[in-house]
Amino acid sequence: MKSKLIKFLPFALIGAIVATICDANHVFTGALSYPKPFLFGQAWFVFPGFLVAFTLMGLNYLFAPTLFPKRAASTQSTSSGSLSLFVESLLFFMMVYLLSGFGNDEPILLSLIFYASFLARWFFTYERFFILLFAITLGIGGMAVEGAMTQFDLVYYREPEIFGVPYWLGGLYMHGALALREGMRYFVYQNQNL
């Protein structure tokens, strides 16, 4: 387990860097704002917060196979992955994240696009039951954490439709689950028998 955690640090760092850049797009497009901006309109805790978030999401992914029902097969989802699949899923996640900034003034349409495109990607992926459970968990968890942040006045969304966050945010996290899986496969499960 210790070796998995060490391998996982580069993944968490890459995730935090990408999410911080995409979050700056959210600030730029007005999708969200911080009451006490520090740099590029973002609060001081954005990058460290994403680093913690990706670490926790990765830990959840490590434990998911033991917590989900047995019929949620995860053999391939916990096997070695490839750099090309990781880069592809990361780029798709970044496109969705950036679109959420530029399209945030149409939250219903954005929600439809995000959830429908997730379902299309889910239909053509492997171990669908496992990743669906993980994506739903990540979507609800992400919305709950960010909703709590709005309650503590740490961040404000332009369209706070449910618990202080927009509906489309769950779809963003669900797309993130697909990228997280490929990142975990490439960084953590790569050469795990060595």
BELDA-V396564 format. One record per residue. N is the residue number from 1. RES is the residue in one letter. OMEGA is omega in whole degrees, 0 to 359 (none if undefined). Layout:
BEGIN
n = [N	N]
res = [RES	RES]
omega = [OMEGA	OMEGA]
END
This chain:
BEGIN
n = [1	2	3	4	5	6	7	8	9	10	11	12	13	14	15	16	17	18	19	20	21	22	23	24	25	26	27	28	29	30	31	32	33	34	35	36	37	38	39	40	41	42	43	44	45	46	47	48	49	50	51	52	53	54	55	56	57	58	59	60	61	62	63	64	65	66	67	68	69	70	71	72	73	74	75	76	77	78	79	80	81	82	83	84	85	86	87	88	89	90	91	92	93	94	95	96	97	98	99	100	101	102	103	104	105	106	107	108	109	110	111	112	113	114	115	116	117	118	119	120	121	122	123	124	125	126	127	128	129	130	131	132	133	134	135	136	137	138	139	140	141	142	143	144	145	146	147	148	149	150	151	152	153	154	155	156	157	158	159	160	161	162	163	164	165	166	167	168	169	170	171	172	173	174	175	176	177	178	179	180	181	182	183	184	185	186	187	188	189	190	191	192	193	194]
res = [M	K	S	K	L	I	K	F	L	P	F	A	L	I	G	A	I	V	A	T	I	C	D	A	N	H	V	F	T	G	A	L	S	Y	P	K	P	F	L	F	G	Q	A	W	F	V	F	P	G	F	L	V	A	F	T	L	M	G	L	N	Y	L	F	A	P	T	L	F	P	K	R	A	A	S	T	Q	S	T	S	S	G	S	L	S	L	F	V	E	S	L	L	F	F	M	M	V	Y	L	L	S	G	F	G	N	D	E	P	I	L	L	S	L	I	F	Y	A	S	F	L	A	R	W	F	F	T	Y	E	R	F	F	I	L	L	F	A	I	T	L	G	I	G	G	M	A	V	E	G	A	M	T	Q	F	D	L	V	Y	Y	R	E	P	E	I	F	G	V	P	Y	W	L	G	G	L	Y	M	H	G	A	L	A	L	R	E	G	M	R	Y	F	V	Y	Q	N	Q	N	L]
omega = [181	180	177	180	179	179	186	181	177	178	180	179	178	179	181	179	180	182	178	177	180	177	176	175	177	178	182	183	178	178	177	176	179	182	180	182	182	182	182	179	181	177	182	187	186	181	178	178	177	178	177	182	180	176	180	178	177	177	177	179	179	183	183	181	179	183	181	178	182	182	175	182	182	183	181	181	179	177	179	179	182	178	182	178	178	181	179	182	177	179	178	178	179	179	178	181	180	178	180	176	184	182	188	178	174	189	180	178	179	177	179	179	184	183	179	180	174	180	177	178	181	182	184	181	180	180	187	183	179	184	176	178	181	181	178	178	180	180	180	180	179	178	180	180	180	175	177	178	178	179	177	178	177	180	177	175	178	182	181	188	181	181	177	181	178	178	184	183	177	178	177	178	180	173	177	179	179	177	180	180	181	175	178	179	183	185	189	184	178	178	184	181	181	none]
END
